[in-house]
Amino acid sequence: MGAQALVAEAGWNQSAADWRIFLDLGRAFAVKDAQGRLVATAATLPYPSGFGWISMVLVSGPFRRRGIATRLLERCMRALQGDGMVPVLDATPAGREVYRPLGFRDGWAITRWRWPGGSRPGSAARPLQQDDWPAVLRLDAQAFGCDRAALLERLRARSSHFACVVEKGGALGGFLLGREGRVATQLGPIVAEDEAAAAELSGFACARIAGPVLLDALDRHADLARWLEAQGFARERPYTRMALGRDELFGDPRRLAAIAGPELG
Ligand SMILES: CC(C)(COP(=O)(O)OP(=O)(O)OC[C@H]1O[C@@H](n2cnc3c(N)ncnc32)[C@H](O)[C@@H]1OP(=O)(O)O)[C@@H](O)C(=O)NCCC(=O)NCCS
């Protein structure tokens, strides 16, 4: 698949199952060269509360700085805005340079953390059970800003060996889902009432994964960052969550410890 060659060229983690998400729930766009080879991609993922995601913006090295990403972005923006949605995305530093002139504004700072594998901390979390699912969807909708059950069902199926929850006072205090990727297991979303619960969830998942692991945490959670460092996680790259033409983002960043991934939100 040509699109996976672009993912590998950029060193990204998405798999064929991730492209399937965009093909089934959103739209994928591609640019080909004169020989019909795929040289650039972008994708949209609509969410049901007035915003939609743009991601998978990839341009092969020899084709960069010719305006291809800008044109793909404009195409994605038209697709979402035509359906009444505010475009939102998580930008790499290079992507941010393309998106700012198009009207995207800086929102939350996010850091990608990588864990190579190693000693596993104990955890008070427990495996996710079917009975937990309605409360998981409610908690996620509060944190992310809308109901995204169709997406979360897929992540749940792809993380059955480490998906987990924590309880607080007899109610759901947080949950963690994730997915296998091309080169590492991605943890996220991690939604929790507090940072200690987010750490418990991460510890539970790491104890069930050989590594490497990726986790994209909001920088505002300083205690979680300290915990990740203490477990041997290292900072890999920054992202910026950006929305088109607005400073305020969707959802509740106090509860959103780690995003599902920059391509999903
Ligand atoms: C980031 C990326 C998509 C840009 O694609 P592109 O087709 O080269 O972008 P464009 O030609 O539309 O760039 C438009 C403008 O954005 C800015 N820009 C683009 N890439 C930049 C970079 N690496 N550093 C600084 N500014 C950059 C420039 O102002 C550029 O205008 P100019 O060429 O006239 O100076 C491409 O470099 C890429 O695939 N990188 C790896 C994956 C990635 O980070 N994707 C973004 C995910 S959010």
The ligand as an ORCA input file, in Angstrom:
! r2SCAN-3c Opt
* xyz 0 1
  C       5.061     19.032      7.155
  C       4.832     18.594      5.711
  C       3.481     17.894      5.610
  C       4.809     19.859      4.826
  O       4.471     19.491      3.495
  P       4.794     20.455      2.266
  O       4.012     19.977      1.093
  O       6.256     20.582      2.115
  O       4.210     21.849      2.790
  P       3.902     23.135      1.889
  O       4.753     23.129      0.642
  O       2.437     23.269      1.692
  O       4.417     24.302      2.864
  C       3.726     25.537      2.992
  C       4.543     26.454      3.889
  O       4.648     25.903      5.195
  C       5.949     26.195      5.742
  N       6.711     24.943      5.909
  C       6.480     23.753      5.323
  N       7.354     22.812      5.779
  C       8.147     23.441      6.670
  C       9.247     23.019      7.482
  N       9.704     21.744      7.454
  N       9.839     23.924      8.283
  C       9.405     25.214      8.310
  N       8.369     25.678      7.554
  C       7.751     24.802      6.760
  C       6.616     27.123      4.746
  O       6.263     28.453      5.078
  C       5.965     26.701      3.446
  O       5.978     27.732      2.500
  P       7.301     27.939      1.571
  O       7.716     26.598      1.038
  O       6.821     28.873      0.510
  O       8.351     28.534      2.475
  C       5.972     17.655      5.218
  O       7.213     18.255      5.508
  C       5.947     16.284      5.868
  O       5.303     15.359      5.380
  N       6.661     16.153      7.006
  C       6.732     14.899      7.777
  C       5.388     14.535      8.377
  C       4.752     15.673      9.161
  O       5.326     16.243     10.086
  N       3.491     15.985      8.791
  C       2.670     16.976      9.475
  C       1.833     16.287     10.486
  S       0.941     17.410     11.512
*
